[in-house]
Amino acid sequence: MKFLFVVISIILITYINFSCSNDKQGSNSQPASNNSGTLQSNQQTNEAPTSKYEFPDDNGIGPIKEVSLGVIDQNLVSQGFKIFNMECLSCHQLDSRNVGPPLRNINKKNTPVYIMNYLLNTTDMQRRDPLMQKLVGEYKVMMPDQQLTRDDARAILEYLRSVEK
């Protein structure tokens, strides 16, 4: 009985904590993008800078330190679509769970640097990165290393940017 009380208390505290943290995200002020995968602070207020990413400080583990983003490049989108269909589609859908998580809005959670590092350094990130360890625990499977080049990873990133809602 005591164990049940402790479990229910933990769940309740977690729920309350999660609910309160989500209320803070309802702000109407949006920072301006500088097209480099990072965001500039809003100069009109004294608010601390915010990010469009759920995990803005996590750039993963790997060789990529910066990704410059601009207008979506349709040639890269086309290449990324082909690579996604060959390498990713068997386990990932855009909008629903499969063997792996849905990927349509992955750009809202993770920085471009994080996504590129994960695509290029899959095994090491699944072993060492806390976010990836959590996903591996949830899905009970590790994503195999696809042996992508930097150009392949950049093309997939651009494709994922193009399908974001």
C-alpha positions as a LaTeX table, in Angstrom:
\begin{tabular}{lrrr}
\hline
Residue & $x$ (\AA) & $y$ (\AA) & $z$ (\AA) \\
\hline
Met1 & 0.00 & 0.00 & 0.00 \\
Lys2 & 2.83 & 2.37 & 0.87 \\
Phe3 & 4.51 & 1.58 & $-2.47$ \\
Leu4 & 1.31 & 2.42 & $-4.35$ \\
Phe5 & 1.05 & 5.74 & $-2.51$ \\
Val6 & 4.66 & 6.61 & $-3.44$ \\
Val7 & 4.11 & 5.73 & $-7.12$ \\
Ile8 & 0.89 & 7.76 & $-7.32$ \\
Ser9 & 2.60 & 10.71 & $-5.61$ \\
Ile10 & 5.49 & 10.65 & $-8.08$ \\
Ile11 & 3.12 & 10.50 & $-11.04$ \\
Leu12 & 1.05 & 13.38 & $-9.65$ \\
Ile13 & 4.11 & 15.56 & $-8.99$ \\
Thr14 & 5.47 & 14.83 & $-12.47$ \\
Tyr15 & 2.11 & 15.69 & $-14.05$ \\
Ile16 & 1.84 & 18.97 & $-12.14$ \\
Asn17 & 5.44 & 19.87 & $-12.96$ \\
Phe18 & 4.92 & 19.09 & $-16.67$ \\
Ser19 & 1.64 & 21.02 & $-16.80$ \\
Cys20 & 3.19 & 24.11 & $-15.26$ \\
Ser21 & 6.19 & 24.08 & $-17.58$ \\
Asn22 & 3.95 & 23.83 & $-20.66$ \\
Asp23 & 1.95 & 26.92 & $-19.60$ \\
Lys24 & 5.07 & 29.04 & $-20.05$ \\
Gln25 & 5.21 & 28.19 & $-23.76$ \\
Gly26 & 2.03 & 30.12 & $-24.60$ \\
Ser27 & 3.85 & 33.43 & $-25.11$ \\
Asn28 & 3.07 & 35.39 & $-28.27$ \\
Ser29 & 6.57 & 36.86 & $-28.64$ \\
Gln30 & 8.65 & 35.02 & $-31.21$ \\
Pro31 & 12.38 & 35.58 & $-31.69$ \\
Ala32 & 13.66 & 36.41 & $-35.15$ \\
Ser33 & 15.59 & 33.77 & $-37.08$ \\
Asn34 & 19.05 & 34.53 & $-38.38$ \\
Asn35 & 18.94 & 31.61 & $-40.88$ \\
Ser36 & 21.88 & 29.81 & $-39.25$ \\
Gly37 & 19.96 & 27.31 & $-37.18$ \\
Thr38 & 20.08 & 29.61 & $-34.16$ \\
Leu39 & 17.78 & 32.39 & $-33.11$ \\
Gln40 & 18.38 & 36.02 & $-32.20$ \\
Ser41 & 16.88 & 37.58 & $-29.10$ \\
Asn42 & 13.88 & 39.86 & $-29.36$ \\
Gln43 & 15.32 & 43.40 & $-29.16$ \\
Gln44 & 11.96 & 45.03 & $-28.34$ \\
Thr45 & 11.62 & 43.51 & $-24.86$ \\
Asn46 & 13.85 & 42.75 & $-21.93$ \\
Glu47 & 12.89 & 39.07 & $-22.05$ \\
Ala48 & 15.59 & 36.46 & $-22.08$ \\
Pro49 & 16.18 & 34.98 & $-25.54$ \\
Thr50 & 14.08 & 31.94 & $-26.34$ \\
Ser51 & 14.48 & 29.21 & $-28.90$ \\
Lys52 & 12.13 & 27.50 & $-31.30$ \\
Tyr53 & 13.71 & 24.17 & $-30.33$ \\
Glu54 & 12.51 & 21.99 & $-27.47$ \\
Phe55 & 16.17 & 21.13 & $-26.70$ \\
Pro56 & 18.10 & 24.22 & $-27.88$ \\
Asp57 & 21.32 & 23.52 & $-25.96$ \\
Asp58 & 21.77 & 19.94 & $-27.11$ \\
Asn59 & 23.78 & 19.69 & $-30.33$ \\
Gly60 & 24.47 & 16.01 & $-29.95$ \\
Ile61 & 27.78 & 14.23 & $-30.28$ \\
Gly62 & 29.59 & 14.31 & $-33.58$ \\
Pro63 & 31.55 & 16.24 & $-36.15$ \\
Ile64 & 28.98 & 18.96 & $-36.94$ \\
Lys65 & 29.40 & 22.20 & $-34.99$ \\
Glu66 & 27.29 & 24.55 & $-37.12$ \\
Val67 & 24.65 & 24.28 & $-39.83$ \\
Ser68 & 23.74 & 27.30 & $-41.92$ \\
Leu69 & 20.09 & 27.37 & $-42.92$ \\
Gly70 & 18.50 & 29.66 & $-45.43$ \\
Val71 & 15.61 & 29.35 & $-47.80$ \\
Ile72 & 14.71 & 25.71 & $-48.34$ \\
Asp73 & 16.80 & 24.33 & $-51.22$ \\
Gln74 & 14.50 & 22.29 & $-53.49$ \\
Asn75 & 17.43 & 20.36 & $-55.02$ \\
Leu76 & 18.46 & 19.21 & $-51.53$ \\
Val77 & 14.83 & 18.41 & $-50.72$ \\
Ser78 & 14.63 & 16.16 & $-53.78$ \\
Gln79 & 17.86 & 14.37 & $-52.83$ \\
Gly80 & 16.72 & 14.09 & $-49.21$ \\
Phe81 & 13.36 & 12.66 & $-50.25$ \\
Lys82 & 15.10 & 9.91 & $-52.23$ \\
Ile83 & 17.51 & 9.10 & $-49.41$ \\
Phe84 & 14.71 & 9.18 & $-46.82$ \\
Asn85 & 12.66 & 6.72 & $-48.88$ \\
Met86 & 15.63 & 4.36 & $-49.32$ \\
Glu87 & 17.15 & 4.55 & $-45.83$ \\
Cys88 & 14.52 & 5.77 & $-43.36$ \\
Leu89 & 11.01 & 4.95 & $-44.53$ \\
Ser90 & 11.13 & 1.27 & $-43.52$ \\
Cys91 & 11.26 & 2.35 & $-39.84$ \\
His92 & 10.03 & 5.97 & $-39.79$ \\
Gln93 & 6.81 & 7.60 & $-40.97$ \\
Leu94 & 6.29 & 11.34 & $-40.98$ \\
Asp95 & 3.15 & 11.40 & $-38.84$ \\
Ser96 & 2.85 & 8.11 & $-36.99$ \\
Arg97 & 4.86 & 5.77 & $-34.81$ \\
Asn98 & 6.45 & 2.83 & $-36.52$ \\
Val99 & 9.58 & 0.97 & $-35.52$ \\
Gly100 & 10.95 & 4.46 & $-34.80$ \\
Pro101 & 9.34 & 7.80 & $-33.93$ \\
Pro102 & 7.47 & 10.03 & $-36.41$ \\
Leu103 & 9.80 & 12.58 & $-37.99$ \\
Arg104 & 7.65 & 15.34 & $-39.51$ \\
Asn105 & 8.33 & 17.92 & $-36.80$ \\
Ile106 & 11.68 & 16.69 & $-35.52$ \\
Asn107 & 13.08 & 20.13 & $-36.41$ \\
Lys108 & 10.92 & 21.66 & $-33.68$ \\
Lys109 & 12.51 & 19.49 & $-31.02$ \\
Asn110 & 16.13 & 19.27 & $-32.07$ \\
Thr111 & 18.59 & 21.72 & $-33.56$ \\
Pro112 & 19.87 & 21.17 & $-37.11$ \\
Val113 & 23.31 & 20.42 & $-35.63$ \\
Tyr114 & 21.81 & 17.71 & $-33.40$ \\
Ile115 & 19.96 & 16.09 & $-36.30$ \\
Met116 & 23.04 & 16.12 & $-38.53$ \\
Asn117 & 25.22 & 14.68 & $-35.76$ \\
Tyr118 & 22.69 & 11.93 & $-35.10$ \\
Leu119 & 22.53 & 10.98 & $-38.77$ \\
Leu120 & 26.33 & 10.89 & $-39.00$ \\
Asn121 & 27.17 & 9.45 & $-35.57$ \\
Thr122 & 24.14 & 7.28 & $-34.85$ \\
Thr123 & 25.65 & 4.50 & $-32.75$ \\
Asp124 & 27.74 & 6.74 & $-30.49$ \\
Met125 & 24.83 & 9.12 & $-29.86$ \\
Gln126 & 22.48 & 6.25 & $-28.98$ \\
Arg127 & 25.04 & 5.06 & $-26.44$ \\
Arg128 & 25.99 & 8.45 & $-24.95$ \\
Asp129 & 23.31 & 11.11 & $-25.60$ \\
Pro130 & 20.55 & 11.24 & $-22.94$ \\
Leu131 & 17.78 & 12.08 & $-25.44$ \\
Met132 & 18.73 & 9.19 & $-27.68$ \\
Gln133 & 19.04 & 6.82 & $-24.72$ \\
Lys134 & 15.48 & 7.76 & $-23.74$ \\
Leu135 & 14.19 & 7.07 & $-27.28$ \\
Val136 & 16.02 & 3.74 & $-27.46$ \\
Gly137 & 14.41 & 2.82 & $-24.14$ \\
Glu138 & 10.97 & 3.85 & $-25.38$ \\
Tyr139 & 11.15 & 2.14 & $-28.78$ \\
Lys140 & 13.23 & $-0.85$ & $-27.60$ \\
Val141 & 15.39 & $-0.76$ & $-30.72$ \\
Met142 & 18.56 & 1.01 & $-31.81$ \\
Met143 & 18.65 & 2.67 & $-35.21$ \\
Pro144 & 21.32 & 1.08 & $-37.39$ \\
Asp145 & 24.09 & 3.33 & $-38.68$ \\
Gln146 & 23.14 & 4.15 & $-42.27$ \\
Gln147 & 26.70 & 5.14 & $-43.26$ \\
Leu148 & 25.49 & 8.49 & $-44.58$ \\
Thr149 & 27.82 & 11.15 & $-45.92$ \\
Arg150 & 27.60 & 14.77 & $-44.73$ \\
Asp151 & 25.87 & 15.62 & $-48.00$ \\
Asp152 & 23.33 & 12.82 & $-47.45$ \\
Ala153 & 22.63 & 13.98 & $-43.90$ \\
Arg154 & 22.24 & 17.60 & $-45.04$ \\
Ala155 & 19.82 & 16.51 & $-47.77$ \\
Ile156 & 17.71 & 14.54 & $-45.26$ \\
Leu157 & 17.70 & 17.55 & $-42.93$ \\
Glu158 & 16.48 & 19.76 & $-45.79$ \\
Tyr159 & 13.75 & 17.25 & $-46.68$ \\
Leu160 & 12.61 & 17.17 & $-43.05$ \\
Arg161 & 12.57 & 20.99 & $-42.99$ \\
Ser162 & 10.39 & 20.99 & $-46.11$ \\
Val163 & 7.71 & 18.71 & $-44.61$ \\
Glu164 & 7.53 & 20.48 & $-41.24$ \\
Lys165 & 4.07 & 21.76 & $-40.27$ \\
\hline
\end{tabular}
